[in-house]
């Protein structure tokens, strides 16, 4: 089974040509990640 190894820090992802900012914290705890998405300004 392949697993993606996350690293703490600020990261940028390009999805459908748009850059998205994300922050990863707490990887040392080896738990399931919580992902929060919002609509942004005016969204």
C-alpha positions, 0 to 999 in steps of 0.5 A, a space after each residue: 500500500 502506497 501512502 502519501 507522507 505529509 510534511 508540516 508547513 505551508 504548501 501550494 497546490 495547483 488544481 485546475 490551473 488555480 493555485 491553492 494555499 494549504 497548511 499542514 500541522 501535526 504530522 508527528 501525531 500520525 492521525 487522520 487529517 482534517 481537511 477544511 475547505 471554504 468558498 473564499 472571499 465572497 464565496 
